[in-house]
Amino acid sequence: MAQKLFVGSLSFSTTSEGLREFFGQAGTVLSASVVTDQFSGQSRGFGFVEMATAEEADQAVTQLNGRMLDGRSLKVEIAKPRSDAAGRGRAFTSRGGRGGWR
């Protein structure tokens, strides 16, 4: 079963394709993406890599955590499941009895 990895401390020059190639040395990469700012398009310094199996993901963590890519020492770990968006920017709020959308 596929396993997603979080990759932190990326250089701003690292591309999704470069990330894919780098993680290819640990196994089969299903996807790799560098997270970018939606307005500027600049890298936010982290990304995600999906490995084909949990074993390959564990191998990638062991082999690649702390290794250098584009001049930066990477932080590689198993990605945590995305939490519910509750509490993050609620769409509807009460405004002193007047209520309304914000």
C-alpha positions as CSV (number, residue, x, y, z in Angstrom):
1,M,0.0,0.0,0.0
2,A,1.3,3.5,-0.9
3,Q,2.7,5.7,1.9
4,K,3.1,9.5,1.8
5,L,6.2,11.2,3.2
6,F,6.7,14.7,4.4
7,V,9.9,16.4,3.3
8,G,11.0,19.5,5.1
9,S,14.0,21.9,4.8
10,L,13.9,22.0,1.0
11,S,15.9,24.5,-0.9
12,F,13.7,27.1,-2.7
13,S,15.4,25.9,-5.9
14,T,14.3,22.2,-5.5
15,T,11.7,21.2,-8.1
16,S,9.1,18.4,-7.9
17,E,11.0,16.5,-10.6
18,G,14.2,16.9,-8.7
19,L,12.5,15.6,-5.6
20,R,11.1,12.6,-7.5
21,E,14.6,11.7,-8.9
22,F,16.2,12.0,-5.5
23,F,13.7,9.7,-3.8
24,G,13.9,7.3,-6.6
25,Q,17.1,5.9,-5.1
26,A,15.0,4.5,-2.2
27,G,12.3,2.9,-4.3
28,T,9.3,3.5,-6.6
29,V,8.0,7.1,-6.4
30,L,4.3,7.4,-7.2
31,S,4.2,11.2,-6.9
32,A,6.4,14.1,-5.6
33,S,5.4,17.7,-5.2
34,V,7.0,20.8,-3.8
35,V,4.4,22.9,-2.0
36,T,4.4,26.5,-3.4
37,D,2.8,29.8,-2.4
38,Q,-0.5,30.2,-4.3
39,F,0.2,33.9,-5.0
40,S,4.0,34.1,-5.7
41,G,4.5,30.6,-6.9
42,Q,7.7,30.3,-4.8
43,S,8.5,27.2,-2.9
44,R,7.4,27.1,0.7
45,G,10.4,24.9,1.6
46,F,8.6,21.6,2.0
47,G,6.9,18.9,0.0
48,F,5.4,15.5,-0.1
49,V,6.5,12.2,-1.8
50,E,4.3,9.2,-2.2
51,M,6.2,5.9,-2.2
52,A,4.7,2.7,-3.7
53,T,4.9,0.7,-0.4
54,A,5.2,1.3,3.3
55,E,8.5,-0.6,3.2
56,E,9.9,1.7,0.6
57,A,8.7,4.7,2.6
58,D,10.5,3.4,5.7
59,Q,13.6,2.8,3.6
60,A,13.4,6.4,2.2
61,V,13.2,7.8,5.8
62,T,16.2,5.7,6.9
63,Q,18.3,6.4,3.8
64,L,17.4,10.0,3.0
65,N,16.6,11.8,6.3
66,G,19.5,14.2,6.9
67,R,20.9,13.8,3.4
68,M,21.8,16.9,1.4
69,L,19.7,17.9,-1.6
70,D,20.4,21.2,-3.4
71,G,22.6,22.4,-0.5
72,R,20.1,21.7,2.3
73,S,19.9,18.8,4.8
74,L,16.5,17.2,4.4
75,K,14.0,16.3,7.1
76,V,12.1,13.2,5.9
77,E,9.3,11.5,7.9
78,I,6.1,9.6,7.4
79,A,3.4,12.2,6.7
80,K,0.7,12.5,9.4
81,P,-2.9,12.3,8.3
82,R,-4.5,15.6,7.5
83,S,-6.6,16.8,10.4
84,D,-10.1,18.0,10.1
85,A,-10.3,21.7,9.2
86,A,-12.5,22.5,12.3
87,G,-11.3,25.6,14.0
88,R,-9.4,26.9,11.0
89,G,-11.1,29.9,9.5
90,R,-14.8,29.1,10.1
91,A,-17.0,30.4,7.3
92,F,-19.9,31.4,9.5
93,T,-19.6,33.5,12.7
94,S,-22.0,35.2,15.0
95,R,-21.6,38.9,15.2
96,G,-23.2,40.1,18.4
97,G,-26.7,38.7,17.5
98,R,-26.6,40.1,14.0
99,G,-24.9,37.0,12.5
100,G,-23.7,36.8,9.0
101,W,-21.1,35.5,6.7
102,R,-17.6,36.8,6.9
